[in-house]
Amino acid sequence: MRFAGRPYDAARAGTSTRFYWGDDTNGQLGSDDTPAARSRFVSVSLQDVRAIACGFQHSCAMLGNGEAYCWGDNGHGGLGTGDTSPTDTPLMMTLPDGMAARSIYSGSGTVATCVELATGAVYCAGYNYYGELGLGTLYDQYNTPTEVTSWP
């Protein structure tokens, strides 16, 4: 299965093999020893990966146990780790205590990440300038996933 980020790509084979290639300027490939542009595959050290999400210069993975990990550019808090520090090491998203993710999403042109929890609740983190997180606000960012409470 292939996923497209901007300007990089990812692929998943089974639940234990993930590969990333392309631009690694902000650590979105998840390897601290790669050059800014990478033509060969880089494997990320996470096990039991069930889903991959590729955003604008950041990547995320959801594991079989419902944990969500993100890495790469974090200038607007899209990794959902509570800060805005970039990282090339997968860090666990800050989800509500005891809650597991059921799905994860980040569009290739966005600096935000959303997760749907096993309860059906949706939480989003990142850039919200145009209200793209669906939180009812504009011109701000959320470094920690925040629940989307108003649906059309």
N, C-alpha and C positions, 0 to 999 in steps of 0.2 A: 504494500500500500504506500503511495507517495503523497507527500504533503508539501505545499509551497509556502515559503516565507518570503521575505523581501530583504535583500536579494540572495537568498539561499534556499536550499531544499532539504527535505528529510524523507526518510523511508523507514518502514517497519516491516520486519520479517518475523512472524511469530510473536511471542511475548518477551523474548529475551534479547533481541538484536535490533538496535536502532542505529541508523547511519545518517550523518549530516554532511553536507558539502556546500561550498560557495563562499560568500563573504563571512568573515569571522571578526570584523572590526570591533564588535561589542561583546564578543564571547558567546554569541548565540549558537555556535556549534558545540559548545560545552567542552572545549579542550584548551588548556592553558599553554600548549606548546605548538600551536598552529600559526602559520602566517595569516595576515589579513585576508588573503584570498587562498582558498584551498580547493584543489581540483580532485583530491582523493578523499575517500570516505573517512569520517571520524566517528567512532563508536562512543556513546555516552554510557557511563557505568551505573545504570539503574536496572533493577530486575523486575520482572512481572509487569512490564509496561502494557497497558491495555488501550491507551489513546495518546496521540501526540497532537499538540496545537502549535502552530507557527505564527508568530506575530511579526510586527515590524522590528526586526533586530532583537527578538527574544524568542525563546522556545519553552514549551512546557510539556510535561508528561503526566498522565494519571496512571497510578499503579493499581493492581488488582485489589489491594486492601483499601482503596479509596483515597490514599494520600496523593496530593498534587505537588509536583516539583517544577520550578521555573528557573531559567538562567538567561544571561545576556544583558542587553541594555535595560536599565531600570530608571531612567531619568524622570519618568512620570509615575513611578510606582506600579507599573503593569505586572511586575513579578508577584505582587501580593504578599511580600515578605515584611511589610511594616516600615520600609525605608525606601530610599531612592539610589542605593549603591548598586552599580553593575557587578555582575559576577559571571565567571565562566564555569562555576561549579553549581550543579543543581541544588537549589535550596527549597525546603518545604514551604508551600503557601500557608498563610495563617488562616485556617478555617475555624469555624465555631467549635468549641470543645466537644469531642466525641462524634463529630459529624464526618461523614465520608462523601467524597465526590462520586457522582454517577457518570458525569461527562465533563469535558473541558473544551473551551473554545477561545480562539484568538484569531482575528482576521489578519491577512498578510499586510494590510495597510494600517493596522491599528497598534497602539501602544497600550493595550488593555487586555485583560484576561478575565473570562467568566467561567464559573463552575456551576453545574447543577448538582445539588446535594442529593443523597439518597432519599431525603424527605420530599424532594420536588422543589425546594427553595433554590433560588438562583442568587449567587454572590458574584460581584464584579469588582475589579481593582484596576487602577490606571488612569489614563488621561480622559477627561470628561468635558473638554472645552465646548463641544457642540451637544452635550447631553447624551453621548453615545453609550454611556453605561446604564441608561434607563433609570436613573435615581431621582429624576425630577429637578436636578440642578444643572447649572452651566458654569463654564470657566473655572473649573477646579480639578483636582486630582485626588484619588483615594489610594493610599499606600497599602492599606489592608482591605481585603475583600469586604464589601458592604452589600447587605441584602437589597435586592430589587423588590420593592414592595408594591409598586403600582403598575399593573398591567392594563393594556387597553381593553 
